[in-house]
Amino acid sequence: MILKTKLYGKSYQFDSVKQVLSKASELKSGDTMAGLAAESKLERIAAKVVLSDLTVNDITENPSVAYEKDAVTRLIMDDLDSEAFSKIKNWSIGELREWILDENTTSEMILKTSKGLTSENISAVSKLMGNMDLVYAGAKLKIKATCNTTIGGSNTIACRLQPNHPTDNIDGVIASTLEGLSFGSGDALLGLNPAVDTVDSTIAIWNIFQEIKEKLEIPTQTCVLSHVTTQMEALKTGATADLCFQSIAGTEKACAAFGINIEMLEEAQAAFLEHGTAKGKNVMYFETGQASELSSSAHYESDQVTMECRCYGLARHFNPFLVNTVVGFMGPEYIYDGKQLIRAGLEDVFNGHLHGLPMGCDVCYTNHMPADQNDSEVLAMLLAQAGCHYFMGVPQADDIMLMYQSTGFHDIATLRELTGKRPIPEFQKWLENYGFMQNGKLGPEAGNIDLLLEKL
């Protein structure tokens, strides 16, 4: 295993596979703050050269956190498909990249092979890809999952309707939910981030979402994004929802900072499979975001793309219905500006897809970032081409509870028109019955919530 190279007469020596991965990453402010980023563009290129010659086996044998020290590492390693790994273990990362991008390599071939890749290997291949490579490769990968409906069908862009309210006011939540539905949002999920993480608040929103879904006969899913322990307690009361949510991280220590562990997630999955209202087997919903491990000092001197990939390795174990990266929510300390935002979103969706996950993206930024809605729209358009499964539908693209900027109901409609994609088929039929959509576009009744109110 060679960890050095020479460029323009200068030698570059790296101390470890972990350092090669970090130095090969595209510039992120979080890696710079952690002292992990390449010190120059030439050093970044040198690291990519070294990385391209490392084998799948080299990286597999050098996880970011040692097997005996970390439960997430153990889960990723133990879940590996040994037969798939044996076929590719001697491939270089450069060869793996070329094979993925080859026009004759199909989605089925890639997804079968990726079962033999650790999250570090998937991170590695993304570091050798340009933005267009990430879009092209991400779009090749076709992944489906089923809760009540099936996400990931051909030519679909779905949307999580996010009707957050600063006080969890029921009337405010209902108004935002109905508005979003009337503009074609909500086929991926009716999902709210509660302002107060309590059992009572969770049950109240669960009940509202279930009532709206059932009375209006909406083919969709419901979820409240409270802590997994809160949801399990709510489930014990007899209240129900379709999906169980939790934010996850890429190391055992970082997961502990979220108040979770793998056993807790397995318990929640079993509880929702038995007592939840989902018709299908995919009942988990996970959110991630580059650098959450750094923010809790649990990154083990690993770069944020690699840590993010390990989140997807953890998620893969649970066969979730939804995963999304909240790409700009952490702020400029980790994703500094529009350029870094775009790169991170493309990395995350591709890397999630290569893990076999149905990936969404909250294309978002905080108000203290040097980024704006134009950056957000550019990323959303690229991700729509990259096969991103779903986006967020937030009233006016401005979340008044979480205080950040995301994508609005009209953004989702525009992305569908630009790409010729549609909502999940059953949901599209529901929209057409009300006149909210016609021929794949917003119809004459779009925005008319009176048509829904009269049935509640």
C-alpha positions in Angstrom: 0.0 0.0 0.0 1.7 3.2 -1.2 0.7 6.4 0.6 3.0 8.8 -1.3 3.4 10.4 -4.7 5.3 13.2 -6.5 3.8 16.1 -8.4 5.9 18.8 -10.1 9.0 17.7 -8.4 7.5 17.8 -4.9 6.9 14.6 -2.8 3.7 14.2 -0.9 3.7 11.6 1.9 0.5 10.7 3.8 0.4 9.1 7.2 -2.6 6.9 6.8 -5.6 5.9 4.7 -7.7 8.2 6.9 -5.4 11.1 6.0 -5.5 10.4 2.3 -9.3 10.4 2.4 -9.4 13.7 4.3 -6.9 15.4 2.1 -8.6 14.2 -1.1 -11.9 15.8 -0.1 -13.2 18.9 -1.9 -12.8 22.0 0.3 -15.2 22.2 3.2 -15.0 24.7 6.0 -15.6 22.0 8.6 -12.6 20.0 7.5 -10.5 23.2 7.5 -11.6 24.0 11.0 -10.7 20.5 12.2 -7.3 20.7 10.6 -8.0 17.9 8.2 -8.3 19.6 4.8 -5.5 19.7 2.2 -3.2 22.7 2.6 -3.2 23.4 -1.1 -4.9 22.4 -4.3 -1.8 20.5 -5.3 -1.9 18.5 -2.0 -5.5 17.7 -2.7 -4.7 16.5 -6.2 -1.8 14.4 -4.8 -4.1 12.8 -2.3 -6.6 12.0 -5.1 -3.7 10.4 -7.1 -2.8 8.2 -4.1 -6.4 7.4 -3.4 -7.1 6.3 -6.9 -4.4 3.6 -6.6 -5.5 2.2 -3.2 -7.6 -0.9 -3.4 -11.0 -1.6 -2.0 -9.3 -4.0 0.4 -6.8 -1.4 1.5 -9.6 0.9 2.6 -11.8 -1.9 4.0 -8.9 -2.9 6.3 -8.5 0.7 7.5 -11.9 1.9 8.8 -12.2 5.4 10.2 -12.7 4.0 13.7 -11.3 0.6 14.7 -13.8 -2.3 14.7 -13.3 -3.1 18.4 -13.9 0.6 19.4 -17.0 1.5 17.6 -20.5 -0.1 17.1 -21.1 1.6 13.8 -17.9 0.2 12.4 -18.9 -3.2 13.6 -22.4 -2.9 12.0 -21.0 -1.7 8.6 -18.3 -4.5 8.6 -20.7 -7.2 9.7 -23.3 -6.3 7.2 -20.8 -6.6 4.2 -21.7 -9.1 1.6 -18.6 -11.3 1.6 -19.2 -12.7 -1.9 -19.6 -9.2 -3.4 -16.5 -8.0 -1.6 -14.4 -10.9 -2.8 -15.1 -10.0 -6.4 -13.9 -6.4 -6.1 -11.4 -6.4 -3.2 -8.5 -6.0 -5.5 -10.0 -3.3 -7.6 -8.4 0.2 -7.2 -10.7 3.0 -6.3 -9.9 4.5 -9.7 -11.1 1.4 -11.4 -14.2 1.3 -9.3 -15.0 4.9 -10.3 -14.6 4.1 -14.0 -16.7 1.0 -13.7 -19.6 2.9 -12.1 -19.5 5.6 -14.7 -19.3 3.2 -17.6 -22.4 3.4 -19.7 -22.7 -0.4 -19.9 -22.8 -0.7 -16.1 -26.4 -1.0 -14.9 -28.1 0.1 -11.7 -28.6 -3.6 -10.8 -24.9 -4.4 -11.3 -23.8 -1.4 -9.2 -26.2 -2.0 -6.3 -25.3 -5.7 -6.1 -21.6 -4.8 -6.0 -22.1 -2.0 -3.5 -23.2 -4.5 -0.9 -19.5 -5.4 -0.7 -18.3 -1.8 -0.1 -17.7 -0.2 3.2 -18.9 3.3 3.7 -15.2 4.5 3.6 -14.9 2.9 0.1 -18.0 4.7 -1.0 -16.7 8.0 0.3 -13.4 7.3 -1.5 -15.0 6.9 -4.9 -17.0 10.1 -4.5 -13.8 12.0 -3.9 -12.6 11.1 -7.3 -15.7 12.4 -9.0 -16.5 15.8 -10.4 -20.0 17.3 -9.9 -21.2 16.0 -13.2 -19.9 12.5 -12.4 -22.0 12.6 -9.2 -25.1 13.7 -11.1 -24.6 11.1 -13.8 -23.8 8.2 -11.4 -26.5 9.1 -8.9 -29.1 9.1 -11.7 -28.1 5.6 -12.8 -29.1 4.1 -9.4 -32.7 3.0 -9.1 -33.8 2.4 -5.5 -37.3 1.7 -4.3 -38.8 1.4 -0.8 -42.4 0.9 0.4 -44.3 2.2 3.4 -47.9 2.9 2.4 -46.8 3.9 -1.1 -43.6 3.2 -3.0 -40.9 5.9 -3.4 -38.3 5.7 -6.2 -40.5 4.8 -9.1 -39.3 5.8 -12.6 -39.8 9.5 -13.5 -40.9 10.6 -10.0 -39.9 13.4 -7.7 -41.6 13.2 -4.4 -41.9 15.8 -1.6 -42.0 15.7 2.2 -44.6 18.3 3.3 -43.0 20.1 6.3 -45.7 22.2 8.0 -43.6 23.2 11.0 -45.1 25.7 13.5 -43.2 27.6 16.2 -45.7 26.6 18.9 -47.1 23.4 17.3 -50.4 25.2 17.0 -52.8 22.7 15.5 -54.7 25.2 13.4 -51.4 26.5 12.0 -50.2 23.0 11.2 -53.5 22.1 9.5 -53.4 25.3 7.4 -49.9 24.7 6.2 -50.6 21.0 5.5 -53.7 21.7 3.4 -51.9 24.4 1.5 -49.0 22.1 0.7 -51.3 19.3 -0.4 -53.2 21.7 -2.7 -49.9 22.6 -4.5 -48.9 18.9 -5.0 -46.6 18.4 -2.0 -46.8 15.6 0.5 -46.5 12.3 -1.5 -43.3 11.3 0.3 -44.5 12.2 3.7 -46.5 14.5 6.0 -43.8 15.1 8.5 -43.4 17.8 11.2 -40.5 18.8 13.3 -42.1 19.5 16.7 -41.3 22.7 18.6 -41.6 20.7 21.9 -40.4 17.2 22.1 -43.0 15.6 24.3 -45.2 12.5 24.2 -48.4 14.7 24.3 -47.2 16.9 21.4 -46.2 14.0 19.3 -49.5 12.2 19.8 -51.4 15.4 19.0 -49.7 15.9 15.7 -49.8 12.1 14.9 -53.6 12.3 15.4 -54.0 15.3 13.2 -51.9 13.8 10.3 -53.8 10.5 10.6 -57.1 12.3 10.6 -56.2 14.4 7.5 -54.8 11.3 5.7 -57.8 9.2 6.4 -60.7 11.7 5.9 -59.2 13.0 2.7 -58.1 9.4 1.6 -54.6 10.6 0.8 -52.1 7.9 -0.3 -49.1 9.0 1.7 -47.2 8.5 5.0 -47.2 10.3 8.3 -44.4 11.0 10.9 -43.5 13.4 13.7 -39.8 14.1 14.0 -39.5 13.9 17.8 -36.8 11.8 19.5 -37.1 8.0 18.9 -37.7 7.4 22.6 -40.6 9.9 22.6 -42.2 8.2 19.6 -41.9 4.7 21.3 -43.6 6.1 24.4 -46.3 7.6 22.2 -46.8 4.3 20.5 -47.4 2.6 23.8 -50.5 4.8 24.4 -52.2 3.4 21.3 -51.6 6.4 19.1 -50.0 5.5 15.7 -48.1 6.8 12.8 -46.6 5.2 9.7 -42.9 6.0 10.1 -40.4 6.2 12.9 -37.9 9.1 12.7 -34.4 9.6 14.1 -31.4 11.7 13.3 -28.3 9.5 13.1 -24.5 9.9 13.0 -21.5 8.1 11.8 -19.9 6.9 15.0 -21.1 5.3 18.2 -20.0 8.4 20.2 -21.8 10.8 17.9 -24.9 8.7 18.1 -24.7 8.9 21.9 -24.7 12.7 21.6 -28.1 12.3 19.9 -29.2 10.1 22.7 -29.4 6.9 20.7 -27.7 3.6 20.0 -28.1 0.8 17.5 -30.2 -1.4 19.9 -32.6 1.5 20.5 -33.1 1.9 16.7 -33.7 -1.9 16.4 -36.3 -1.8 19.2 -38.1 1.2 17.5 -38.1 -0.6 14.1 -39.6 -3.7 15.7 -42.2 -1.6 17.5 -43.3 0.3 14.4 -43.5 -2.9 12.3 -45.8 -4.4 14.9 -47.9 -1.4 16.1 -47.5 1.3 13.4 -49.9 1.8 10.5 -47.5 1.3 7.6 -48.6 -1.2 5.0 -45.1 -2.0 3.8 -41.9 -3.2 5.5 -39.9 0.1 5.3 -40.8 2.0 8.4 -37.7 4.0 9.3 -36.9 7.6 8.4 -33.4 8.9 9.1 -31.9 12.4 8.7 -28.2 13.2 8.5 -26.0 16.1 7.6 -22.3 16.5 7.0 -20.2 17.4 10.1 -22.6 16.4 12.9 -19.8 14.2 14.2 -17.4 17.1 14.2 -19.9 19.2 16.1 -19.9 16.6 18.9 -16.1 16.0 18.8 -16.9 12.4 17.7 -15.3 12.4 14.2 -12.1 10.6 15.1 -10.0 12.9 12.9 -12.0 11.8 9.8 -13.3 14.1 7.2 -17.0 15.0 7.1 -17.8 13.3 3.8 -16.5 10.0 5.2 -18.4 10.4 8.4 -21.5 11.2 6.5 -21.1 8.0 4.5 -20.9 6.1 7.7 -24.3 7.5 8.6 -25.6 5.8 5.4 -23.8 2.6 6.4 -25.8 2.7 9.6 -29.0 3.5 7.8 -28.5 0.7 5.3 -28.9 -1.8 8.1 -32.5 -0.8 8.7 -33.8 -0.7 5.1 -35.5 2.7 5.6 -38.3 4.3 3.6 -36.6 7.7 3.7 -33.2 9.2 4.3 -32.4 12.8 3.8 -29.4 15.0 4.2 -30.2 18.4 5.7 -27.3 19.7 3.7 -26.9 23.3 4.8 -28.5 23.3 8.2 -25.2 23.1 10.2 -24.1 26.5 9.0 -21.0 28.1 7.6 -18.7 26.5 10.2 -19.1 23.3 8.3 -20.5 24.1 4.8 -19.3 27.7 4.2 -21.0 29.0 1.0 -23.0 28.1 -2.1 -20.2 26.3 -3.8 -19.6 24.0 -0.8 -23.4 23.6 -0.4 -23.8 22.4 -3.9 -20.9 20.0 -3.7 -22.0 18.5 -0.4 -25.6 17.9 -1.7 -24.3 16.1 -4.7 -21.9 14.0 -2.7 -24.6 13.0 -0.2 -27.2 11.9 -2.6 -24.8 9.9 -4.7 -23.2 8.3 -1.7 -26.6 7.5 -0.2 -27.7 6.0 -3.5 -24.5 3.9 -3.7 -25.4 2.5 -0.2 -28.8 1.5 -1.8 -30.8 4.1 0.1 -33.8 6.1 -1.1 -32.2 9.5 -0.7 -33.8 12.9 -0.3 -32.2 16.3 0.3 -33.3 19.2 2.4 -31.8 21.8 0.1 -31.3 24.4 2.7 -29.0 27.1 4.2 -28.9 29.2 7.3 -29.2 33.0 7.2 -25.7 33.5 8.4 -24.2 31.6 5.4 -22.8 33.4 2.4 -25.4 31.6 0.3 -28.8 32.5 -1.1 -31.9 31.1 -2.8 -30.2 31.1 -6.1 -27.6 28.6 -4.8 -30.4 26.5 -3.3 -32.2 26.4 -6.7 -29.1 25.4 -8.6 -28.5 22.5 -6.2 -32.2 21.5 -6.4 -32.1 21.4 -10.2 -28.9 19.4 -10.2 -30.3 16.9 -7.7 -33.5 16.5 -9.7 -31.3 15.4 -12.5 -29.3 13.2 -10.2 -32.3 11.1 -9.2 -32.9 12.6 -5.8 -36.0 10.8 -4.4 -37.6 13.8 -2.7 -37.3 17.3 -1.5 -38.9 19.4 1.3 -42.0 21.4 0.8 -42.0 24.3 3.3 -44.4 27.2 3.2 -42.7 30.0 1.2 -39.5 28.0 1.5 -39.0 29.7 5.0 -39.2 27.4 8.0 -40.5 29.7 10.8 -39.8 27.2 13.5 -36.3 25.9 12.6 -35.4 29.4 11.2 -33.7 28.3 8.0 -34.4 28.5 4.3 -35.4 25.5 2.3 -37.5 24.7 -0.8 -41.2 25.7 -1.2 -44.3 24.1 -2.7 -43.8 25.9 -6.0 -40.2 24.8 -6.2 -41.3 21.2 -6.2 -43.8 21.8 -8.9 -41.2 23.6 -11.0 -38.7 20.8 -10.6 -41.3 18.3 -11.8 -42.0 20.5 -14.9 -38.3 21.0 -15.7 -37.6 17.3 -15.6 -40.8 15.9 -16.9 -41.2 13.9 -13.6 -44.3 13.4 -11.6 -45.4 12.7 -8.0 -45.8 9.2 -6.8 -48.5 7.7 -9.1 -51.3 7.2 -6.5 -50.8 10.6 -5.1 -50.9 12.1 -8.6 -54.2 10.5 -9.2 -55.4 12.0 -5.9 -54.3 15.5 -7.0 -56.0 15.1 -10.3 -59.3 14.2 -8.7 -59.3 17.6 -7.0 -58.0 19.5 -10.0 -54.8 20.4 -8.2 -52.8 18.8 -11.0 -53.4 18.3 -14.7 -51.1 16.6 -17.2 -48.2 16.7 -14.7 -48.6 20.4 -14.0 -50.4 22.4 -11.4 -54.1 22.5 -12.3 -56.8 25.2 -12.0 -57.6 24.4 -8.4 -54.0 24.5 -7.1 -54.0 26.4 -3.8 -57.7 26.0 -3.3 -57.8 24.5 0.2 -61.6 25.0 0.5 -61.9 21.8 -1.5 -60.1 20.0 1.4 -61.6 21.9 4.3 -65.1 20.9 3.4 -64.2 17.2 4.0 -62.5 17.7 7.3 
